[in-house]
Amino acid sequence: MAQAEIHQFPCLKDNYGVLIHDAEGGVTIAVDAPDAAAVRDALNARGWRLTHILVTHHHADHTGGIPVLKEETGCEVIGPKTESVRIPGLDRGVTEPDVLSLGTLKIQVFDTPGHTLGHISYWLPDAKVAFVGDTLFAMGCGRVLEGTAEMMWTSLGKIVRLPADTALYCGHEYTVANGKFGITIEPGNARLAEHLASAEAARAAGQPTLPTRVDLELETNVFLRADQKAIRTHVGLPDAPAWKVFANLRERKNRF
């Protein structure tokens, strides 16, 4: 397989769009379509022609650009089967354990519900990348809007069981805010403090903090560390199941 080119770009207030270009296979894929103009500009700047959109979930800030892009390019829209009626222009619904073959790319689908009930993530094992939408953020995770905390904990577990060097592309630039929350929960985590400082410097320079990596998140993301003794003790749940500790952390973040 030829090396896929991946281009990330900001759109809307704090979203990211991503393009995956497989020159050998003749495909260019947008992961979500927050804003048609931003996706179009990114395509034109590189001389790429959109062939597919992979949708992670139905929220408008991830699907708003689909109708215009589909009309302009005739691209195929692929997304979560269980949210098909809520995603404009969806051509193909997928679910775990489906594997997509697009050009030379093999893309594995994971069900990652919690933020929405039908949220899915996409893993390209050969490229060592995953696109996790609003399930996982750098040093954070999505709000549990439609699912349950236990469901979200299970979804996060799927992502962090990917190989440690997997790059994780997330839907939003929330890293600094997440890190500021995390350090209040785990103030003794030097790696977290270092990552927060690095993220603050990147944002001050106008640079993105994404993608992140599985190994980095396991060290610095308090939501993934709900089974750690120090965090359990901090939130007063030393003997609770990890998902209940996670639920407590998520509620604290909602109020932070």
C-alpha positions as CSV (number, residue, x, y, z in Angstrom):
1,M,0.0,0.0,0.0
2,A,1.3,3.5,-0.9
3,Q,1.6,5.9,2.0
4,A,-1.7,7.8,2.5
5,E,-1.3,11.6,2.8
6,I,-3.3,13.1,5.7
7,H,-4.1,16.8,5.9
8,Q,-5.9,18.3,8.9
9,F,-7.4,21.8,8.9
10,P,-9.5,23.9,11.2
11,C,-13.1,24.8,10.5
12,L,-16.0,26.4,12.2
13,K,-15.2,27.6,15.7
14,D,-13.0,24.8,17.0
15,N,-13.6,21.8,14.7
16,Y,-11.1,20.0,12.6
17,G,-11.6,18.5,9.2
18,V,-9.3,15.9,7.8
19,L,-8.5,14.7,4.3
20,I,-7.0,11.3,3.5
21,H,-5.5,11.1,0.0
22,D,-4.5,7.7,-1.5
23,A,-2.9,8.6,-4.8
24,E,-2.3,5.0,-5.9
25,G,-5.9,4.1,-5.2
26,G,-7.3,7.3,-6.7
27,V,-9.4,8.3,-3.7
28,T,-9.6,11.3,-1.4
29,I,-11.7,10.9,1.7
30,A,-13.0,13.6,4.1
31,V,-13.5,12.5,7.6
32,D,-16.7,14.4,8.6
33,A,-17.7,17.5,6.8
34,P,-18.1,20.3,9.3
35,D,-18.1,23.1,6.6
36,A,-18.3,22.7,2.9
37,A,-16.2,25.8,2.1
38,A,-13.3,24.7,4.4
39,V,-13.3,21.2,2.9
40,R,-13.4,22.6,-0.6
41,D,-10.6,25.0,0.1
42,A,-8.4,22.2,1.5
43,L,-9.1,20.1,-1.6
44,N,-8.4,22.9,-4.0
45,A,-5.1,23.8,-2.3
46,R,-3.8,20.3,-2.9
47,G,-5.4,19.6,-6.3
48,W,-7.4,16.6,-4.8
49,R,-10.8,15.5,-5.9
50,L,-13.2,14.3,-3.2
51,T,-14.4,10.7,-3.6
52,H,-15.8,9.8,-0.2
53,I,-16.9,11.2,3.1
54,L,-16.6,9.1,6.3
55,V,-19.0,10.3,9.0
56,T,-18.4,9.6,12.7
57,H,-21.8,10.8,14.0
58,H,-24.9,12.8,13.1
59,H,-24.2,16.2,14.9
60,A,-24.5,19.1,12.5
61,D,-21.0,20.4,13.2
62,H,-19.8,17.1,11.6
63,T,-22.3,16.8,8.8
64,G,-23.3,20.3,7.8
65,G,-21.1,20.4,4.7
66,I,-22.3,17.1,3.3
67,P,-25.1,18.2,1.0
68,V,-23.1,20.8,-0.9
69,L,-20.0,18.6,-1.2
70,K,-22.0,15.7,-2.4
71,E,-23.8,17.8,-5.0
72,E,-20.5,19.3,-6.2
73,T,-18.4,16.1,-6.3
74,G,-20.8,13.1,-6.4
75,C,-18.8,11.6,-3.5
76,E,-20.0,8.6,-1.6
77,V,-21.1,9.3,1.9
78,I,-20.5,6.5,4.4
79,G,-21.4,6.6,8.1
80,P,-23.1,5.0,11.1
81,K,-25.9,2.7,10.0
82,T,-27.9,3.3,13.2
83,E,-27.9,7.1,12.5
84,S,-28.7,6.8,8.8
85,V,-31.9,8.8,9.0
86,R,-30.1,11.7,10.8
87,I,-27.2,12.1,8.4
88,P,-27.9,14.0,5.1
89,G,-27.0,12.2,1.9
90,L,-25.8,9.0,3.5
91,D,-25.2,6.3,0.9
92,R,-23.8,3.5,2.9
93,G,-24.4,2.6,6.6
94,V,-21.6,0.7,8.4
95,T,-21.1,-0.8,11.8
96,E,-18.6,-2.8,13.7
97,P,-16.9,-5.1,12.5
98,D,-17.3,-3.8,8.9
99,V,-14.0,-3.2,7.0
100,L,-14.0,-0.7,4.2
101,S,-11.8,-1.1,1.1
102,L,-11.4,2.4,-0.5
103,G,-8.6,2.6,-3.0
104,T,-5.7,0.8,-1.5
105,L,-6.9,1.6,2.0
106,K,-8.3,-0.9,4.5
107,I,-10.5,0.9,7.1
108,Q,-11.9,-0.9,10.1
109,V,-15.1,0.4,11.7
110,F,-15.5,0.5,15.5
111,D,-18.8,1.2,17.3
112,T,-17.9,3.9,19.9
113,P,-21.3,5.0,21.3
114,G,-21.7,7.4,24.2
115,H,-21.5,10.9,22.8
116,T,-24.2,9.7,20.4
117,L,-25.8,6.3,20.4
118,G,-24.5,5.5,16.9
119,H,-21.1,7.1,17.0
120,I,-18.4,5.2,15.1
121,S,-14.7,5.5,14.7
122,Y,-12.4,4.5,11.8
123,W,-9.0,2.7,12.1
124,L,-6.5,2.5,9.3
125,P,-4.0,-0.1,10.7
126,D,-1.5,0.1,7.8
127,A,-1.3,3.9,8.2
128,K,-1.3,3.7,12.0
129,V,-4.1,6.3,12.4
130,A,-7.6,6.3,13.8
131,F,-10.3,8.9,13.4
132,V,-12.3,9.0,16.7
133,G,-14.7,12.0,16.2
134,D,-16.1,13.2,19.5
135,T,-15.5,10.1,21.5
136,L,-11.9,10.8,22.6
137,F,-10.1,14.2,22.7
138,A,-6.5,15.0,23.6
139,M,-6.5,14.8,27.4
140,G,-10.3,14.5,27.3
141,C,-13.4,12.8,26.0
142,G,-16.8,13.8,24.5
143,R,-19.8,14.6,26.6
144,V,-22.1,11.7,27.2
145,L,-25.2,13.1,25.4
146,E,-27.2,10.1,24.2
147,G,-25.5,7.0,25.7
148,T,-24.4,6.1,29.3
149,A,-21.2,6.6,31.1
150,E,-20.6,2.9,31.1
151,M,-21.1,2.8,27.3
152,M,-18.6,5.7,26.8
153,W,-16.0,4.0,29.1
154,T,-16.3,0.9,26.9
155,S,-15.9,2.9,23.8
156,L,-12.8,4.7,25.1
157,G,-11.4,1.3,26.0
158,K,-11.6,0.1,22.4
159,I,-9.6,3.1,21.2
160,V,-6.8,2.9,23.7
161,R,-6.4,-0.8,23.0
162,L,-5.2,0.1,19.5
163,P,-1.4,-0.1,19.1
164,A,0.4,2.4,21.3
165,D,1.9,4.4,18.3
166,T,-1.5,4.9,16.7
167,A,-2.1,8.6,15.8
168,L,-5.6,9.7,17.0
169,Y,-7.4,12.4,15.0
170,C,-10.2,14.1,17.0
171,G,-13.1,16.3,16.1
172,H,-12.2,19.4,18.1
173,E,-9.4,21.5,19.5
174,Y,-10.1,21.2,23.2
175,T,-6.7,20.1,24.5
176,V,-5.8,23.1,26.7
177,A,-9.1,23.1,28.4
178,N,-9.0,19.4,29.0
179,G,-5.4,19.6,30.4
180,K,-6.4,22.4,32.8
181,F,-9.1,20.1,34.1
182,G,-6.9,17.1,34.2
183,I,-4.3,18.7,36.3
184,T,-6.8,19.5,39.0
185,I,-7.6,15.7,39.2
186,E,-4.0,14.4,39.0
187,P,-1.7,17.3,40.1
188,G,1.2,14.9,40.6
189,N,1.2,13.7,37.0
190,A,4.4,15.3,35.6
191,R,3.7,14.0,32.1
192,L,0.3,15.6,32.1
193,A,1.7,18.9,33.2
194,E,4.4,18.7,30.5
195,H,1.8,17.9,27.8
196,L,-0.4,20.8,29.0
197,A,2.5,23.2,28.7
198,S,3.3,22.0,25.3
199,A,-0.3,22.4,24.2
200,E,-0.5,25.9,25.5
201,A,2.7,26.8,23.6
202,A,1.3,25.3,20.4
203,R,-1.9,27.2,20.6
204,A,-0.1,30.5,21.4
205,A,1.8,29.9,18.2
206,G,-1.4,29.2,16.3
207,Q,-0.6,25.5,15.9
208,P,-2.9,22.5,16.4
209,T,-2.4,20.2,19.3
210,L,-3.7,17.2,17.2
211,P,-3.3,14.5,16.3
212,T,-2.5,12.8,19.6
213,R,-1.3,9.2,20.2
214,V,-2.6,6.3,22.2
215,D,0.5,6.0,24.4
216,L,0.4,9.8,25.2
217,E,-3.3,9.6,26.1
218,L,-2.8,6.7,28.4
219,E,-0.2,8.8,30.3
220,T,-2.0,12.1,30.4
221,N,-5.8,11.7,29.9
222,V,-7.4,11.4,33.3
223,F,-10.6,10.0,31.8
224,L,-8.7,7.0,30.6
225,R,-7.0,6.6,34.0
226,A,-10.1,6.1,36.0
227,D,-8.8,2.8,37.3
228,Q,-5.7,4.5,38.8
229,K,-5.6,4.5,42.6
230,A,-4.6,8.2,43.0
231,I,-7.6,9.3,40.8
232,R,-10.0,6.9,42.6
233,T,-8.9,8.3,45.9
234,H,-9.1,11.9,44.7
235,V,-12.8,11.6,43.7
236,G,-13.7,9.6,46.8
237,L,-14.5,6.3,45.0
238,P,-11.6,4.0,46.0
239,D,-13.6,0.7,45.4
240,A,-16.0,1.7,42.7
241,P,-15.9,0.1,39.2
242,A,-13.8,2.2,36.8
243,W,-16.7,3.3,34.7
244,K,-18.3,4.9,37.8
245,V,-15.1,6.8,38.5
246,F,-15.2,7.8,34.8
247,A,-18.8,9.0,35.2
248,N,-17.7,11.1,38.2
249,L,-14.9,12.7,36.3
250,R,-17.2,13.5,33.3
251,E,-19.7,15.2,35.6
252,R,-16.9,17.2,37.2
253,K,-15.6,18.3,33.8
254,N,-19.2,19.3,32.8
255,R,-19.1,21.8,35.7
256,F,-15.5,22.8,35.3
